[in-house]
Amino acid sequence: APGMFLRLLSDVRWRATRPRWRRWMRSRRSTSSTAEPHPVSLPAQAQVVICGGGITGTSVAYHLSKLGWKDIVLLEQGRLAAGTTRFCAGIVSAARPVSIELKMADYSNKLYQQLEQETGVKTGYMKTGSISLAQTQDRLISLKRIASSLNVMGIPCEIITPKQVAQLHPLINIHDLVGAMYVPGDALVSSADVSLALATAASRNGVQIHERTSVSHVLVQKGRVTGVETDRGHISCQYFVNCAGQWAYELGLSGEEHVSIPVHACEHFYLLTYPLKEPLASSIPTIVDPDGRIYIRNWQGGILSGGFEKNPKPLFTEGRNQLEIQNLQEDWDHFEPLLSALLRRMPDLEALQIMQLVNCPETFTPDMRCIMGESPAVRGYFVLAGMNSAGISYGGGAGKYLAEWMVNGYPSENVWPLDLKRFGSLQSSRTFLRHRVMEVMPLICDLKVPRWDFQTGRQLRTSPLYDRLDAQGARWMEKHGFERVKYFVPPGKDLLDLDQSKTFYKPDWFDIVGSEVKCCKEAVCVIDMSSFTKFEISSTGDQALASLQYLFSNDLDVPVGHVVHTGMLNEQGGYENDCSVARLSKRSFFMISPTDQQVHCWSWLKNHLPSDSNLTLEDVTWKYTALNLIGPRAVDVLSELSYAPITPEHFPSLFCKEMSVGYANGIRVMSITHTGEPGFMLYIPIEYALHVYNEVMNMGQKYGIRNAGYYALRSLRIEKFFAFWGQDLDAFTTPMECGREFQVKLEKGMEFIGQDALLEQKQHGVYKRFTMFILEDHDTDMDLWPWWGEPIFRNGRYVGKTTSSAYSYTLERHVCLGFVQHFDEKTGEELVVTTDFINQGEYEIDIAGQRFQAKAKLYPFSSLFTQRRRKDEVELSGYQRE
Amino acid sequence: FYLTPPQVNSILKANEYSFKVPEFDGKNVSSVLGFDSNQLPANAPIEDRRSAATCLQTRGMLLGVFDGHAGCACAQAVSERLFYYIAVSLLPHETLLEIENAVESGRALLPILQWHKHPNDYFSKEASKLYFNSLRTYWQELIDLNSGETTDVKEALINAFKRLDNDISLEAQVGDPNSFLNYLVLRVAFSGATACVAHVDGVDLHVANTGDSRAMLGVQEEDGSWSAVNLSYDHNAQNEHEVERVKMEHPKSEEKSLVKQDRLLGLLMPFRAFGDVKFKWSIELQKRVVESGPDQLNDNEYTKFIPPNYHTPPYLTAEPEVIHHKLRPQDKFLVLATDGLWETMHRQDVARIVGEYLTGVHHQQPIAVGGYKVTLGQMHGLLTERRARISSVFEDQNAATHLIRHAVGNNEFGTVDHERLSKMLSLPEELARMYRDDITIIVVQFNSHVVGACQSEQ
């Protein structure tokens, strides 16, 4: 009876077994509640509680239930699919620059396409295709780069001329266009309906859905989730998933144990119109005009058009405000630039009648990538939030990865770029987030060129030498909140200002970095590398050694004073971290990891070290300033400052000694430079930093010392074929695949994580191989520069992608690093990659659609570089990070 | 021929000046936050003058605009001298004595005023000695007169205005052995100037006005909108009381000839002014001075010309009307401007434009489509027009400049029209005066917190 549906309108429990629930679904939006709700009481316990009934929450529930987890409760404070999801523009597009995002979007599209058939719920899915327009040549280059990655992924995509654009979409003014990218597979959906369909399927699989139930906080005991407290009572659970969208930040802080989720909302506007006189065909492609900052899609014969303005309006900075969300105003004056862009793109729309200007808050993150994964502070606390206004495109794929993560321990793809642990509490300041998202939202439409840096939220973490270096012309970039020098602009030399310096070609700093590299090769340079993550692990007995032997693949039972390069691997043998460990004494170790490992490595260690009070782990990152003295004369500088013999006999490569430098005592000196060049890393207690720096610079004068930055370091390490964790190496790469077998001691007499997987690879071979490519016919001055993510072709067939690249001033060629795979020509099946396979191929690298011949190498050009110190070979054979 | 927007801006901004009252310990205890001033010439050279200064021996700040006619000499002299006369009139007996003793014994003088001047606002070096001596005579008389009573601001303002005008008149009669100075004092006396001066001390605002410049208070109503309150009366033919006053001062027989074509004796627009001895001196005195004066004066038809129906001088006075106003927190700013502004803009518009400029809020109702039928094109036109209105605000860092931009460039819709602005500013010198007058504006911004605090103390 109809009365039943009405009653169910406000029902809080959702059950697919209820009869005629589909009709209920259709009616629930058009009718308002007239009857008393019959809330079904919450269960006392569940395996998983998901908070948030938007696209992300329902997608997680859907995928968890697909993977066989049934004891799941989804809580939604209001109605399912009522928040940002309901207002979302519903564009599903795979045209994304980051490869993991592209994969998520591709999966989402395929999922939504069959969802209606699977669930019977209408999703409004319509494959319309999308056209991304380029008003400038630079924009066209960026589209071509995306097109290259889409094509090798098997997603149809082509670069088309303005004329072809006009054929695909009759309303577009093409006069200011230089080209466009057409992705025929992109689709439109009704986002709320997709979310409801996912909920329906999940519900059928046993997921319990309760609306109008809000989570007040999450209960934690001994660092593990134990339950949630809601306004309707308590639920005990093992896993909690925070899919609260723009409220995720506050929900994260609501419990006793804070989970920092750096997201911040901004207002987002789009326009709805009445249908055109001649209504738009439902198959008309969606238009994205990034130079005009707008998107335009068909909406019921009229259009839906929104955009990402230069001056976004952040909101809810001070926290949740229910009034604010209800009173979001249409702000036409704010929308004016976007409306101008729309009418410029489609002048014929002038006479079209406005229906509504929708203001819907969207959630943004500090780096424009969404946030997923387990909290480093609370086990069992998972997060999926911060979709940066692409919730529909990513929702399906992101939900799948998170579900895999929870069920299998890790997703089926490398999701480090999206991992919550890439952030720490340092990105949690509301002021920081407010300022940063105001930069991020416009960035969605901005041209993304190589090496861009965020301009907001800067100068948070700095080395004590910051002012000194800045005064000497340092130009800065930021990693994990830490300011690091890119290069030093010599006095009297001017670089282009920020906007003009954006280029896909040879950058303006080319000669500056070249001279820094030259100085590293011929004299000595100093690079401030204080941002490195530094941990100390010590114990009263042998616990430290024993634990580290279990955590690391290399043998750490080395004499005191030795430095060991080693991977910290997962069960599959993949790199969770790549670090150097110095044995300070029999019972204490000093561990150096990449800058952005601070949170991830800490939590990995915490989760894997035995809880033994005799074993202490300390983060000493802030206690040490790190100076890298690179170059053949580094040894002279250091010996003059320390009155200690530093000859290779006394101080061989990969050694660590505590010594005095100038007046300062207790400097940890290590004979490594992370570049393969001779030299030393100095770990200096911060109060001595300025003193040691001054001494080094004064003493170094006669040896031609100068400051250098990370760009020089990068060029040096890439030409030496050093891989870098986070860029070249990830949790899906093993030491065997990147030529680092020598860092794995399978027979060290102790079991370690990943050992079995590595043994297996040793016996059966690897399925991808880290390879170095030297570009042959590439003109550094005239051609587009490689960046990373460029497809690699072997004998004309796609075999993998580059992971990093740099110009080698020594080789006078571009060097790209990347992984080569071997796909069976017929079946596409992955085959073992042998040395012969690598060596017996003709290679090409695709830069924005243009292919350049490349020479593949599995070993660095050691013969090309002058060997000044024999022992360097140890380091030369391959270890690096930035 | 059009001026580009940057050219327009450089013309509009050439004379702009801003002063912010300095803060101590992060607090500004003055009821004045600061002021913006600017002037735009129509005459060449400009005949308007402006002055601003802080009184150092008493509290308070002085601001004034001066509109010269028949040359700029009188306006220049008044702009240099009037504030000293006012400051001296306000000084207590002991301070006057101290200053006199310092002068007597050749010691350094206590500074009386701190001027806030644009580089184009000059003081005449040559006349400074002469001016100083006249001023000293004035304070010596004040010392002798010592009434023992505390100085009333209103009285001080009136006395200062009258005394300065008197000195201008006397200096011209006595003459000076230096031929340059002699000619100068005569030019000062034979030209004229109106004055509109504000004295702000805490919540006490006094406006002394002589002539047809105007002071207007910008008041923010509770709903955020802006209204204007006049703090001066124009002394011209449009002011019935003023016409009445002039008629009272002269025999009935002159009633018809006193005001003709809205001008005093058919000649002078303002009914009160400094200088203008042609409307103050007896015919004999005028003739004597002109004849014994330098040739340039003698050759000048204007100076020789005696106004018609000139029977019972003086017809003109420099005595100001003073209005006292207690500042309230809703009183946000004061606009002092010469008639060049008020001829082109209604005071209500002035209040709104300055108010919106200073608060940074442009009281435009947000647009809502609601149930109306609006097309994208219509909406676009509306928004572009609204944006133009706002963008003109952000071009200016100075409220006075912003007001001038509107005064000169406003079209019939009340928005700045660049084309019109460009045309008005590129008029050749000889035509400019036909389309507009010199405009001089001072916008004083009040500190509502201090005003509120003072008010509650009282």
Boltz contact constraints between the chains, C-beta under 6 A:
constraints:
  - contact:
      token1: [A, 332]
      token2: [B, 367]
      max_distance: 6.0
  - contact:
      token1: [A, 332]
      token2: [B, 383]
      max_distance: 6.0
  - contact:
      token1: [A, 336]
      token2: [B, 383]
      max_distance: 6.0
  - contact:
      token1: [A, 336]
      token2: [B, 387]
      max_distance: 6.0
  - contact:
      token1: [A, 339]
      token2: [B, 380]
      max_distance: 6.0
  - contact:
      token1: [A, 343]
      token2: [B, 380]
      max_distance: 6.0
  - contact:
      token1: [A, 349]
      token2: [B, 376]
      max_distance: 6.0
  - contact:
      token1: [A, 350]
      token2: [B, 376]
      max_distance: 6.0
  - contact:
      token1: [A, 350]
      token2: [B, 377]
      max_distance: 6.0
  - contact:
      token1: [A, 351]
      token2: [B, 375]
      max_distance: 6.0
  - contact:
      token1: [A, 352]
      token2: [B, 376]
      max_distance: 6.0
  - contact:
      token1: [A, 353]
      token2: [B, 373]
      max_distance: 6.0
  - contact:
      token1: [A, 353]
      token2: [B, 375]
      max_distance: 6.0
  - contact:
      token1: [A, 354]
      token2: [B, 369]
      max_distance: 6.0
  - contact:
      token1: [A, 354]
      token2: [B, 374]
      max_distance: 6.0
